[in-house]
Amino acid sequence: MVWLLVLPILIPFATAALAFVAPRRIAARWVSVAGSTAALAAAVALLANVLQNGVIAGQIGGWAAPFGITLVADYLAAAMVFITALIGLAVAIWAMAEIGPTSTRHGYHTLFQALLGGVTGAFLTGDLFNLYVWFEVMLIASFGLLVISGRKAAIDGAVKYVTLNLISTVLFLGAAGLLYGATGTLNMADLHLAVSRTANPERLTVIAMMLMVAFGLKAAVFPLFFWLPAAYHTPHYAVSAVFAGLLTKVGVYALLRVFTLVFPHDMGALADILLWSALLTMVTGVLGAAAQSDFRKILSFHIVSQIGYMLLGLALATPLALMGAVFYLLHHIIVKANLFLIAGVAQRLTGGSDLGAIGGLYRSAPLLAALFLIPAFSLAGFPPLSGFWAKFVIVRAALDLQAWLIAAVALLVGLLTIFSMTKIWAEAFWKPHPDGRTPTFARLNKRERAHMLAPITVLGALTVGIGLFPAPFLAFATTGADQLLNPAAYLEAVLGPQQAASGQP
């Protein structure tokens, strides 16, 4: 059982080491693809086991919880591990057409796999200190990926990215230290019991606020989001895609996990702050996107906007709202990574990403145009795509609470998202290229074309499939939300039946 939890973490790091010692560029990229394939197989095995047996946990080194290192997978964690491996494989294949010998020599594939390992570890860890460790692994790898191109804009964006994330790290570590001093444990299952017995709730509220700010910085929540649009448009497109799909979602996952498992009693005091942060995140993100004229900058601001929907589900805190947050989280990873990959193909064909300087893709590359419309319409919430169901559930949860203003803001942001996607369509696809250039796939050789289009097509097909057959995915998200709200199975898997039962308040 422990190996099912260890392998999804171990495989990316082993792949990173092999890619580092690979003798040639071609060998390194194929090592990365092979390792990503193996990681996906391990993630499928883990997800299948969780679907069959429920929450599973393992204690590394045989040290019983809460004293050792705990790995644990419930529905949400297993799904996040699976989708991380899926996006990792898609981007690894796509990167074969973009990443050149210089970036390979500087360790792109090693850093990429280390980042995937850090993200996977963050989803599977069962204690706060090791969550901090995985955050540090992600920060180091992501900084390297940001600067690896050597361009001035990338280095400038990386400095802003690292500075803000270091502030998040300091807040997180300080909060973890205070929490350990108050409870004597950092194991999240044990914290669930210890926090309920603590006699100083005011101190715990301060700690919870510190963690909310720390994870909010990671998730790019208002007003802490400005580092993201300054950094995500600067690196290689493959790097932008994996960042857009995964990095901010680790912050969202941490908020979901900590504020349902560790601090459920504090949500009453902090829910209003989280609610307004979610709404302002949605509005400022979509307005920022509407003001941009660069393909990747528009998509970067939309990451911020869509994070607000996920936090809204946590802030509303009903079973339906949390189910919507889980569904939205999983859907958005696929859609947003796919849009950045499509932006990379558009850049290769047109020669740029500034919308005023490109165009002509609809007539000369209709396949790319069709592939763009799928995730773009899904992001905006068009039926019958996955984004429609994600937005529908969140809005329905708000209406059930008679929160009319919240539902209206969610719908308005969806309309403004359509405006941004329409602007990309009109400028990059519909209008002729201002230089008279014909951006055809002939500019790519057959191998590059296959490497770029295959992942985009598969991710687009998943978006359509989830939209057309939402029932099993919504049922999965419902179970995932129920496990967040009722962590009895999580506690029993980590602490054992007797300790979990005896520690319940």
Number of C-alpha atoms within 10 A of each C-alpha: 11 16 13 19 28 18 19 29 25 17 22 27 22 17 25 27 17 18 27 20 12 16 11 13 19 13 14 25 22 17 22 27 24 16 25 28 19 19 28 23 17 23 27 21 18 27 24 14 17 19 14 9 10 16 24 23 25 25 20 16 10 12 12 15 20 19 13 16 19 27 22 21 28 27 23 28 23 28 24 28 29 23 22 28 28 22 24 28 22 27 27 29 25 26 24 22 18 18 20 14 13 13 18 20 17 15 19 29 29 27 26 28 26 26 31 31 28 24 25 30 25 29 26 25 25 29 23 24 20 19 20 18 17 20 24 16 20 25 20 15 20 24 19 19 27 29 21 22 20 12 12 11 16 22 20 15 22 24 17 16 23 18 12 18 20 16 13 22 22 14 21 24 18 16 22 21 17 16 21 16 11 18 18 13 21 23 25 24 25 25 23 23 19 20 21 17 14 12 11 10 15 10 14 20 17 14 22 22 18 20 24 25 20 27 25 24 27 27 26 27 30 24 13 18 22 18 20 26 24 20 23 25 25 23 22 20 25 25 26 25 29 26 22 27 28 27 21 22 24 21 23 26 23 22 22 22 20 20 23 23 23 21 19 17 15 17 19 12 11 16 16 13 14 22 19 17 21 26 24 19 29 30 23 21 30 29 19 18 28 20 12 18 18 19 26 25 24 25 28 26 28 27 28 31 30 28 27 31 26 29 30 30 27 27 25 23 22 18 19 21 27 30 29 29 32 30 28 25 25 22 25 26 24 26 25 27 28 31 27 27 26 23 23 23 23 26 18 17 23 22 14 18 21 19 20 14 16 25 32 24 26 20 16 18 18 14 14 21 19 14 19 25 16 22 30 26 21 27 26 23 22 19 15 18 27 32 26 19 24 28 27 17 21 27 24 16 25 23 15 14 12 11 14 13 12 22 20 14 16 23 17 15 22 22 14 17 26 21 16 25 22 17 19 22 20 16 21 29 25 17 16 20 20 11 10 10 15 18 23 19 19 11 13 15 10 10 10 17 16 15 19 23 18 14 22 27 18 14 22 23 15 17 23 20 14 19 22 14 13 17 11 10 16 19 13 19 25 21 18 23 27 17 20 26 18 13 18 16 18 24 24 18 20 27 21 15 13 9 13 20 13 9 15 13 9
